[in-house]
Amino acid sequence: MSFAQPSYLWALLGLLVPIAIHLWSKKEAKTIKIGSVQLLSESKSRQSSSIQLNEWWLLLLRMAIISLITLVMAKPQWQSKVNNSKLTYIVEPEFAKNEKFMARFNDLQADQEIRLLQSGLPINNIEYTNSEDFRSADYWSLASEMDALQTDSIIVFSNGYAKGLKGARPETNHDINWIVLDSTQIVEMPLLAYQKEKNIILFTANNSPVASKIATKNIELGDVYQLTSNGDSLQVLSSNSNSTKIPLIQQPALEVSLIYADSLSADKRYITAALAALSTYLNREIKVESSLDNEVLKNKESDLTIWLSTKPALVSARKKLVFKNDTISNALIIKGEDENTFYITERITTENAVSGRLTENLLSILDVNKEVKELQAKADIRSVTEADLKTNFIENKASKTHKASWSLNPYLWVVLLVLLIVERFVAYKRTQ
């Protein structure tokens, strides 16, 4: 038996906790006032020892529970010797659908196998190829799964998407050979469309292995672009007659509440001008409602609240930009303690409005195209090289024989559940 995370075994020191509690916690004797002791019989020592035995059972149960929790975190694996495959091919589910690509494996030998590059590394089968989005693969996690395969060699055919490199580079006992099938083709993918009154703006991702860009254009409904029956989606017909359904989002005006003090009225003018420039750039109305800080009674829900005052800002704002003088900061606008709070660190002037990128910072805070960025991240196909995908290979010199590993965690969870129930039952009986 081995452990995937042996460092968690240090948690076994926690066994000292129930032992300490058992030794130190003693029930205080209850004093009962009686008139005479003549009619009282002697208590049997057997009853006292029974209570003591009950407490020992409770102690052992709690120690067993802590031990099992530690083992679950350490991920024990049972290993046994098996007959290994000489060679294992692992391919992206996208490639498994391509008959021309899979034709190279027609002469596969009996001691070779093909698996899919997705969670669980299933044997290649048509029923698995549509089970998940192949662009969401986590290569490092899958490499750790490959290390448990009973095989002598592993060759992986992959797109090598850059977003598939998540976390730290793992250590493996298999020298995994990655082959990245690079493509210079630029893929155009409609993401979504924004509708403002009668105007419709289409956002399209132009993706390639080296770049990911967004293009926008105004469109008109017709043969290529058609509204769905419920009106919340757009049907896009491509040049190869394939139809793609994308969301159609109604784009209302942005609402900004600007609260200011008389002493910061000059700063208000700079921000108002920056918001007007953004409105022109985005081709979207930005409604700015200005008011003095002594006129505000309650917070109005808006897309952004700008607080230009030394008075405490209203805490109910969803997203807020607050004036807070900071002589140490080198930036005009900095991020606050949470994702919805930002600070203006100094008085705004003509010079720092330009050097501090006031307009660009306001655009970033408003986050007007959040949906587009999320869809673009999913459609991103930028790739990395084989060297970037290489794991930290550690050769096992002690033994060249590979072993099959089975996780014991499912069985440990069952035993842990039973022990928890028994422990609660014994603890309940102890209090009776």
FENTADA-V974656 format. One record per pair of residues at least 12 apart in sequence whose ideal C-beta (glycine too) atoms are under 10 Angstrom apart, sorted by sequence separation. I is the first residue (numbers start at 1). J is the second residue. D is the distance in whole Angstrom. If there is no record, write none. Layout:
I&J&D, I&J&D
//
This chain:
102&114&8, 116&128&6, 119&131&9, 190&202&6, 191&203&5, 192&204&10, 203&215&8, 204&216&8, 224&236&7, 225&237&8, 233&245&5, 234&246&5, 260&272&10, 275&287&10, 276&288&8, 305&317&4, 321&333&7, 324&336&9, 331&343&9, 332&344&7, 333&345&7, 344&356&9, 115&128&10, 116&129&7, 118&131&7, 119&132&7, 143&156&9, 190&203&8, 191&204&7, 202&215&9, 203&216&6, 204&217&8, 221&234&9, 224&237&5, 233&246&7, 234&247&8, 235&248&10, 258&271&7, 275&288&6, 289&302&7, 296&309&9, 304&317&8, 305&318&8, 306&319&10, 307&320&6, 308&321&9, 309&322&9, 310&323&7, 331&344&10, 332&345&6, 333&346&10, 91&105&9, 118&132&6, 142&156&9, 189&203&10, 190&204&5, 191&205&5, 202&216&7, 203&217&9, 223&237&7, 224&238&9, 233&247&6, 234&248&5, 258&272&7, 272&286&10, 288&302&10, 293&307&8, 299&313&9, 300&314&9, 304&318&8, 305&319&7, 306&320&7, 307&321&7, 308&322&8, 309&323&7, 310&324&9, 322&336&8, 329&343&8, 331&345&7, 332&346&7, 344&358&9, 89&104&9, 116&131&9, 118&133&9, 189&204&7, 190&205&8, 201&216&6, 202&217&6, 219&234&9, 222&237&10, 224&239&9, 232&247&7, 233&248&6, 234&249&10, 256&271&9, 287&302&9, 293&308&8, 294&309&9, 296&311&9, 299&314&4, 301&316&8, 302&317&8, 303&318&8, 304&319&5, 305&320&4, 306&321&5, 307&322&4, 308&323&5, 310&325&9, 321&336&9, 329&344&10, 330&345&9, 331&346&9, 332&347&10, 333&348&10, 89&105&7, 116&132&10, 118&134&7, 142&158&9, 188&204&6, 189&205&5, 201&217&7, 202&218&8, 232&248&6, 233&249&10, 256&272&9, 272&288&6, 287&303&9, 288&304&10, 290&306&9, 293&309&4, 298&314&8, 299&315&8, 300&316&9, 301&317&8, 302&318&8, 303&319&7, 304&320&7, 305&321&7, 306&322&8, 307&323&6, 320&336&8, 329&345&4, 332&348&7, 117&134&8, 119&136&10, 139&156&9, 188&205&7, 189&206&8, 200&217&10, 201&218&6, 202&219&5, 219&236&9, 226&243&9, 228&245&7, 231&248&7, 232&249&8, 258&275&8, 271&288&9, 286&303&9, 292&309&9, 293&310&9, 294&311&8, 299&316&4, 300&317&9, 301&318&7, 302&319&9, 304&321&7, 305&322&9, 306&323&8, 307&324&9, 324&341&10, 326&343&7, 328&345&9, 329&346&8, 332&349&10, 344&361&9, 96&114&8, 116&134&9, 118&136&9, 119&137&8, 154&172&9, 160&178&7, 187&205&8, 188&206&6, 189&207&7, 200&218&7, 201&219&8, 230&248&10, 232&250&9, 272&290&7, 286&304&9, 288&306&9, 290&308&10, 293&311&5, 296&314&7, 298&316&8, 299&317&6, 302&320&10, 324&342&10, 325&343&9, 326&344&9, 327&345&8, 89&108&8, 96&115&10, 105&124&9, 118&137&6, 119&138&8, 139&158&7, 160&179&9, 161&180&10, 187&206&8, 188&207&8, 199&218&6, 200&219&5, 231&250&10, 256&275&6, 271&290&10, 293&312&10, 299&318&9, 319&338&10, 321&340&10, 322&341&7, 324&343&4, 325&344&9, 326&345&4, 327&346&8, 342&361&8, 96&116&6, 117&137&6, 118&138&10, 154&174&5, 156&176&6, 157&177&10, 158&178&6, 160&180&4, 186&206&6, 187&207&5, 199&219&9, 200&220&7, 228&248&8, 268&288&10, 293&313&9, 319&339&9, 320&340&7, 321&341&8, 322&342&7, 323&343&7, 324&344&7, 325&345&7, 326&346&7, 332&352&5, 342&362&10, 87&108&9, 95&116&9, 96&117&9, 116&137&10, 121&142&7, 137&158&8, 139&160&8, 153&174&8, 154&175&8, 155&176&8, 156&177&7, 157&178&9, 158&179&7, 159&180&7, 160&181&8, 186&207&7, 187&208&7, 199&220&9, 200&221&7, 225&246&10, 227&248&7, 254&275&9, 293&314&10, 299&320&9, 319&340&5, 320&341&6, 321&342&5, 322&343&6, 323&344&5, 324&345&7, 325&346&6, 331&352&10, 332&353&8, 87&109&8, 95&117&9, 96&118&10, 102&124&8, 117&139&8, 119&141&8, 120&142&9, 137&159&9, 139&161&8, 142&164&8, 152&174&9, 153&175&8, 154&176&5, 155&177&5, 156&178&5, 157&179&5, 158&180&6, 159&181&7, 160&182&8, 185&207&9, 186&208&5, 187&209&10, 194&216&9, 198&220&9, 256&278&10, 268&290&7, 318&340&6, 319&341&8, 320&342&7, 321&343&7, 322&344&7, 323&345&9, 324&346&10, 325&347&8, 332&354&10, 342&364&9, 86&109&8, 88&111&10, 89&112&7, 90&113&9, 91&114&7, 93&116&5, 94&117&9, 119&142&7, 139&162&10, 141&164&9, 147&170&8, 151&174&8, 153&176&9, 154&177&7, 155&178&8, 156&179&7, 157&180&8, 158&181&7, 159&182&9, 185&208&7, 186&209&9, 191&214&8, 193&216&10, 198&221&10, 202&225&7, 225&248&10, 317&340&8, 319&342&8, 320&343&9, 321&344&6, 323&346&9, 332&355&8, 333&356&7, 342&365&6, 27&51&9, 85&109&10, 86&110&9, 87&111&7, 88&112&7, 89&113&7, 90&114&8, 91&115&8, 92&116&8, 93&117&7, 118&142&7, 121&145&5, 134&158&10, 135&159&8, 137&161&7, 139&163&10, 140&164&8, 146&170&10, 147&171&9, 148&172&10, 153&177&7, 154&178&9, 155&179&7, 156&180&9, 157&181&6, 159&183&8, 184&208&7, 185&209&9, 186&210&10, 191&215&10, 254&278&9, 317&341&9, 323&347&8, 332&356&3, 333&357&8, 85&110&9, 86&111&4, 87&112&5, 88&113&5, 89&114&5, 90&115&5, 91&116&7, 92&117&5, 93&118&6, 117&142&6, 120&145&7, 121&146&7, 134&159&8, 136&161&9, 138&163&9, 139&164&4, 140&165&7, 141&166&7, 147&172&4, 148&173&10, 149&174&7, 183&208&8, 184&209&7, 186&211&9, 187&212&10, 200&225&7, 254&279&8, 265&290&10, 323&348&9, 331&356&7, 332&357&7, 333&358&7, 340&365&9, 85&111&6, 86&112&6, 87&113&8, 88&114&8, 89&115&7, 90&116&7, 91&117&6, 92&118&8, 116&142&10, 119&145&8, 135&161&6, 137&163&9, 138&164&6, 139&165&6, 140&166&6, 141&167&8, 143&169&9, 144&170&5, 146&172&7, 147&173&6, 148&174&9, 183&209&6, 184&210&9, 193&219&7, 253&279&9, 330&356&9, 331&357&9, 332&358&6, 84&111&8, 85&112&6, 86&113&10, 87&114&10, 88&115&6, 90&117&5, 118&145&10, 121&148&9, 134&161&9, 136&163&8, 137&164&5, 138&165&9, 139&166&8, 140&167&5, 143&170&5, 144&171&9, 147&174&5, 149&176&10, 182&209&6, 186&213&9, 188&215&8, 200&227&9, 265&292&9, 333&360&10, 334&361&9, 83&111&9, 85&113&5, 90&118&10, 96&124&6, 117&145&10, 121&149&7, 135&163&8, 136&164&8, 138&166&5, 139&167&10, 140&168&7, 142&170&10, 143&171&10, 144&172&7, 146&174&6, 181&209&10, 182&210&9, 254&282&8, 313&341&9, 333&361&4, 339&367&10, 93&122&10, 95&124&10, 96&125&9, 97&126&9, 117&146&9, 135&164&8, 137&166&10, 138&167&8, 140&169&7, 141&170&8, 143&172&6, 147&176&8, 180&209&9, 190&219&10, 264&293&9, 275&304&9, 332&361&7, 333&362&8, 335&364&10, 25&55&9, 96&126&8, 115&145&10, 134&164&10, 139&169&10, 140&170&5, 146&176&6, 254&284&7, 255&285&10, 256&286&6, 257&287&10, 258&288&6, 259&289&9, 260&290&7, 262&292&7, 331&361&9, 335&365&9, 90&121&7, 93&124&9, 115&146&9, 139&170&10, 143&174&9, 251&282&9, 253&284&7, 254&285&7, 255&286&8, 256&287&7, 257&288&8, 258&289&7, 259&290&8, 260&291&8, 261&292&7, 262&293&9, 275&306&9, 333&364&9, 96&128&8, 97&129&6, 193&225&8, 195&227&10, 202&234&8, 204&236&9, 251&283&10, 252&284&9, 253&285&4, 254&286&5, 255&287&5, 256&288&5, 257&289&5, 258&290&5, 259&291&6, 260&292&7, 261&293&5, 262&294&9, 333&365&8, 22&55&7, 88&121&9, 91&124&7, 96&129&5, 97&130&8, 121&154&10, 143&176&6, 251&284&6, 252&285&8, 253&286&7, 254&287&7, 255&288&8, 256&289&7, 257&290&8, 258&291&8, 259&292&7, 260&293&7, 261&294&8, 22&56&8, 90&124&9, 95&129&10, 115&149&8, 142&176&10, 193&227&10, 200&234&8, 202&236&8, 251&285&9, 253&287&5, 254&288&9, 255&289&7, 256&290&9, 257&291&8, 259&293&5, 272&306&10, 89&124&9, 93&128&7, 94&129&8, 143&178&9, 190&225&9, 252&287&10, 259&294&10, 271&306&6, 305&340&10, 22&58&8, 23&59&9, 93&129&5, 113&149&9, 115&151&10, 195&231&9, 259&295&8, 304&340&10, 306&342&9, 307&343&10, 308&344&8, 22&59&5, 92&129&10, 93&130&8, 97&134&9, 113&150&10, 139&176&10, 195&232&10, 259&296&5, 271&308&8, 307&344&9, 21&59&9, 22&60&10, 91&129&10, 93&131&8, 96&134&9, 113&151&8, 268&306&8, 304&342&9, 306&344&8, 93&132&7, 94&133&10, 95&134&9, 112&151&9, 115&154&9, 117&156&6, 139&178&9, 195&234&9, 257&296&9, 267&306&9, 308&347&10, 18&58&9, 19&59&7, 22&62&8, 93&133&9, 94&134&5, 111&151&9, 117&157&8, 193&233&9, 259&299&9, 268&308&6, 308&348&9, 321&361&9, 18&59&6, 21&62&8, 22&63&9, 93&134&4, 94&135&9, 111&152&9, 112&153&9, 115&156&9, 117&158&6, 192&233&9, 193&234&5, 259&300&10, 267&308&5, 321&362&8, 18&60&9, 92&134&5, 93&135&10, 117&159&9, 192&234&8, 204&246&9, 257&299&8, 266&308&10, 18&61&9, 19&62&9, 92&135&9, 112&155&10, 114&157&10, 193&236&9, 203&246&9, 257&300&5, 264&307&10, 265&308&8, 18&62&4, 19&63&7, 93&137&9, 190&234&8, 202&246&8, 257&301&9, 258&302&9, 264&308&4, 321&365&6, 17&62&9, 18&63&6, 92&137&7, 255&300&8, 257&302&4, 263&308&9, 264&309&7, 320&365&9, 321&366&10, 17&63&9, 18&64&10, 190&236&5, 202&248&10, 203&249&10, 255&301&8, 256&302&6, 257&303&9, 258&304&9, 259&305&7, 260&306&8, 261&307&10, 263&309&9, 264&310&8, 319&365&7, 15&62&9, 16&63&10, 18&65&9, 117&164&9, 162&209&9, 189&236&10, 255&302&4, 256&303&6, 257&304&7, 258&305&8, 259&306&7, 260&307&8, 261&308&6, 262&309&10, 263&310&8, 319&366&8, 15&63&5, 18&66&7, 161&209&9, 190&238&8, 200&248&7, 201&249&10, 254&302&8, 255&303&5, 256&304&5, 257&305&5, 258&306&5, 259&307&5, 260&308&4, 261&309&4, 319&367&8, 14&63&9, 15&64&10, 17&66&7, 160&209&8, 163&212&10, 189&238&10, 254&303&5, 255&304&8, 256&305&8, 257&306&7, 258&307&9, 259&308&7, 260&309&6, 261&310&7, 16&66&10, 159&209&8, 162&212&9, 188&238&8, 201&251&8, 253&303&9, 254&304&8, 255&305&10, 256&306&6, 257&307&9, 258&308&7, 259&309&6, 261&311&7, 271&321&8, 12&63&10, 15&66&6, 188&239&10, 200&251&10, 252&303&9, 14&66&5, 15&67&7, 90&142&8, 199&251&9, 259&311&9, 13&66&10, 14&67&9, 90&143&10, 104&157&10, 191&244&10, 193&246&6, 194&247&10, 195&248&6, 196&249&10, 197&250&10, 12&66&8, 190&244&6, 192&246&5, 193&247&7, 194&248&8, 195&249&7, 196&250&8, 197&251&9, 259&313&8, 11&66&8, 12&67&7, 14&69&8, 15&70&9, 90&145&10, 189&244&8, 190&245&9, 191&246&6, 192&247&5, 193&248&5, 194&249&5, 195&250&5, 196&251&5, 259&314&8, 11&67&9, 14&70&7, 90&146&7, 101&157&8, 190&246&5, 191&247&9, 192&248&7, 193&249&7, 194&250&8, 195&251&6, 196&252&8, 267&323&7, 306&362&9, 12&69&10, 13&70&9, 189&246&9, 192&249&6, 194&251&4, 196&253&9, 257&314&9, 11&69&8, 12&70&5, 88&146&8, 193&251&10, 259&317&10, 304&362&8, 11&70&4, 12&71&9, 90&149&9, 264&323&6, 306&365&9, 10&70&9, 11&71&9, 257&317&8, 8&69&9, 9&70&6, 88&149&6, 90&151&10, 96&157&10, 259&320&10, 304&365&6, 8&70&6, 9&71&8, 11&73&7, 12&74&9, 88&150&9, 89&151&10, 95&157&6, 261&323&9, 303&365&10, 304&366&6, 8&71&9, 11&74&8, 88&151&4, 95&158&8, 256&319&10, 257&320&9, 258&321&9, 259&322&10, 260&323&9, 303&366&7, 304&367&10, 8&72&9, 9&73&9, 10&74&10, 85&149&8, 87&151&7, 88&152&8, 89&153&10, 90&154&6, 91&155&9, 92&156&9, 94&158&10, 95&159&8, 259&323&10, 303&367&9, 8&73&4, 9&74&5, 84&149&9, 85&150&7, 86&151&7, 87&152&7, 88&153&7, 89&154&8, 90&155&7, 91&156&8, 92&157&7, 94&159&7, 218&283&9, 256&321&9, 303&368&9, 7&73&9, 8&74&4, 84&150&5, 85&151&4, 86&152&5, 87&153&5, 88&154&5, 89&155&5, 90&156&5, 91&157&5, 92&158&5, 5&72&10, 7&74&8, 8&75&8, 9&76&10, 83&150&7, 84&151&6, 85&152&7, 86&153&7, 87&154&8, 88&155&7, 89&156&8, 90&157&7, 91&158&8, 92&159&6, 216&283&10, 3&71&8, 5&73&6, 6&74&6, 82&150&5, 84&152&6, 85&153&9, 87&155&7, 88&156&9, 89&157&7, 90&158&8, 92&160&9, 4&73&10, 5&74&5, 6&75&9, 79&148&10, 81&150&9, 84&153&10, 85&154&10, 92&161&9, 3&73&9, 4&74&7, 5&75&5, 6&76&10, 80&150&10, 3&74&4, 4&75&4, 5&76&10, 77&148&8, 2&74&10, 3&75&6, 4&76&8, 2&75&9, 3&76&6, 4&77&6, 271&344&9, 2&76&7, 3&77&7, 274&348&9, 1&76&6, 2&77&5, 1&77&7, 2&78&8, 286&362&10, 1&78&6, 2&79&6, 267&344&8, 270&347&10, 271&348&7, 1&79&7, 270&348&4, 281&359&8, 267&346&10, 269&348&9, 270&349&8, 274&353&7, 101&181&8, 264&344&9, 267&347&6, 268&348&9, 270&350&8, 273&353&9, 286&366&8, 201&282&10, 266&347&8, 267&348&4, 277&358&10, 278&359&6, 282&363&8, 201&283&8, 266&348&7, 267&349&9, 270&352&9, 271&353&9, 277&359&6, 278&360&9, 281&363&8, 284&366&10, 286&368&9, 201&284&9, 264&347&7, 266&349&8, 270&353&5, 274&357&10, 275&358&10, 276&359&10, 199&283&8, 263&347&10, 264&348&9, 274&358&5, 275&359&8, 278&362&6, 282&366&9, 284&368&7, 273&358&9, 274&359&4, 277&362&9, 278&363&6, 88&174&9, 90&176&9, 95&181&7, 267&353&9, 273&359&9, 274&360&9, 277&363&10, 282&368&6, 90&177&10, 94&181&10, 196&283&8, 271&358&7, 274&361&9, 275&362&7, 282&369&9, 88&176&10, 90&178&10, 91&179&10, 196&284&7, 270&358&7, 271&359&10, 274&362&5, 275&363&10, 278&366&7, 92&181&8, 194&283&10, 196&285&8, 270&359&10, 274&363&9, 89&179&10, 91&181&10, 194&284&8, 278&368&8, 271&362&7, 275&366&9, 256&362&9, 256&366&8, 254&366&6, 254&368&7, 251&368&9, 251&369&10, 249&371&7, 249&372&10, 247&371&8, 247&375&9, 246&375&9, 4&144&8, 4&147&10, 4&148&9, 216&369&9, 214&369&8, 216&372&9, 214&372&6, 214&373&9, 214&375&10, 214&376&6, 213&376&9, 212&376&6, 212&377&9, 203&369&7, 205&372&9, 212&379&8, 203&371&9, 204&372&10, 212&380&5, 203&372&5, 207&376&8, 211&380&10, 212&381&7, 205&375&7, 211&381&10, 212&382&6, 205&376&5, 210&381&10, 211&382&7, 203&375&8, 204&376&10, 205&377&10, 207&379&6, 209&381&6, 210&382&7, 203&376&8, 205&378&9, 206&379&10, 207&380&6, 208&381&7, 209&382&6, 210&383&8, 194&368&9, 205&379&5, 207&381&5, 208&382&8, 209&383&4, 194&369&8, 204&379&10, 205&380&8, 207&382&7, 208&383&9, 209&384&9, 205&381&9, 192&369&9, 194&371&9, 191&369&10, 194&372&9, 192&371&6, 191&371&8, 192&372&6, 191&372&6, 191&373&10, 192&374&10, 191&374&9, 192&375&6, 191&375&4, 192&376&10, 190&375&10, 191&376&6, 189&375&9, 189&376&9, 191&378&9, 191&379&7, 189&378&10, 190&379&10, 189&379&5, 187&379&8, 189&381&9, 187&381&6, 186&381&10, 185&381&9, 183&381&8, 183&383&8, 182&383&6, 181&383&9, 180&383&6, 182&385&9, 180&384&7, 182&386&10, 180&385&6, 178&384&9, 180&386&5, 178&385&9, 179&386&7, 180&387&10, 178&386&5, 180&388&9, 177&386&8, 178&387&9, 180&389&7, 178&388&9, 179&389&9, 178&389&4, 177&389&10, 178&390&7, 176&389&8, 177&390&9, 178&391&9, 163&377&7, 176&390&8, 163&378&9, 175&390&9, 176&391&6, 175&391&8, 163&380&6, 174&391&8, 176&393&8, 162&380&7, 163&381&9, 172&390&10, 173&391&10, 175&393&5, 161&380&7, 162&381&9, 163&382&8, 164&383&9, 165&384&7, 169&388&9, 172&391&4, 174&393&8, 175&394&10, 161&381&6, 162&382&5, 163&383&10, 164&384&8, 169&389&9, 171&391&7, 172&392&7, 173&393&8, 174&394&10, 175&395&8, 160&381&10, 161&382&7, 162&383&6, 163&384&10, 169&390&8, 170&391&5, 171&392&4, 172&393&6, 173&394&6, 174&395&10, 159&381&7, 160&382&9, 161&383&6, 162&384&5, 169&391&6, 170&392&7, 171&393&8, 172&394&7, 173&395&7, 174&396&10, 160&383&4, 161&384&8, 165&388&7, 169&392&6, 171&394&5, 173&396&5, 159&383&6, 160&384&5, 165&389&8, 168&392&9, 158&383&9, 159&384&10, 160&385&7, 164&389&9, 158&384&10, 160&386&7, 162&388&8, 173&399&10, 158&386&9, 160&388&7, 174&402&8, 160&389&6, 173&402&8, 156&386&9, 158&389&7, 156&389&8, 135&377&10, 136&378&8, 135&378&7, 135&379&8, 147&391&8, 133&378&8, 135&380&8, 139&384&9, 146&391&9, 135&381&7, 143&389&8, 143&390&9, 144&391&9, 143&391&5, 152&400&9, 139&388&9, 140&389&9, 143&392&10, 139&389&6, 152&402&7, 140&391&8, 150&401&10, 151&402&7, 139&391&9, 150&402&5, 149&402&8, 150&403&8, 148&402&9, 150&404&5, 147&402&10, 148&403&9, 149&404&9, 150&405&9, 148&404&8, 149&405&9, 148&405&5, 147&405&9, 148&406&9, 148&407&9, 84&401&8, 85&402&9, 81&399&10, 84&402&5, 82&401&9, 83&402&10, 84&403&9, 81&401&6, 82&402&8, 84&404&9, 81&402&8, 82&403&7, 83&404&10, 81&403&6, 82&404&4, 79&402&10, 80&403&6, 81&404&8, 82&405&10, 79&403&4, 80&404&6, 78&403&9, 79&404&7, 80&405&9, 77&403&9, 78&404&9, 79&405&5, 80&406&8, 77&404&9, 78&405&7, 79&406&8, 77&405&4, 78&406&5, 76&405&10, 77&406&6, 78&407&8, 76&406&10, 77&407&6, 78&408&6, 76&407&8, 77&408&7, 75&407&7, 76&408&5, 77&409&9, 75&408&8, 76&409&7, 78&411&10, 75&409&6, 74&409&10, 76&411&10, 72&408&9, 73&409&9, 76&412&7, 71&408&8, 72&409&6, 75&412&10, 71&409&8, 74&412&10, 72&412&5, 71&412&6, 72&413&7, 69&412&9, 72&415&10, 68&412&6, 71&415&10, 72&416&7, 67&412&10, 68&413&9, 71&416&9, 68&415&6, 69&416&7, 68&416&5, 67&416&10, 68&417&10, 65&415&10, 64&415&9, 65&416&7, 68&419&7, 64&416&9, 67&419&10, 68&420&9, 65&419&5, 64&419&6, 65&420&6, 62&419&9, 65&422&10, 61&419&6, 64&422&9, 65&423&6, 60&419&10, 61&420&9, 64&423&8, 61&422&6, 62&423&6, 61&423&4, 60&423&10, 61&424&9, 58&422&10, 61&425&10, 62&426&10, 57&422&9, 58&423&7, 61&426&6, 62&427&9, 57&423&9, 60&426&10, 61&427&9, 58&426&5, 57&426&6, 58&427&6, 55&426&9, 58&429&9, 54&426&7, 57&429&10, 58&430&6, 54&427&10, 57&430&9, 54&429&7, 55&430&7, 54&430&5, 51&430&8, 2&403&9, 4&405&8, 2&405&7, 4&407&8, 1&405&10, 3&408&10, 4&409&10, 1&408&8
//
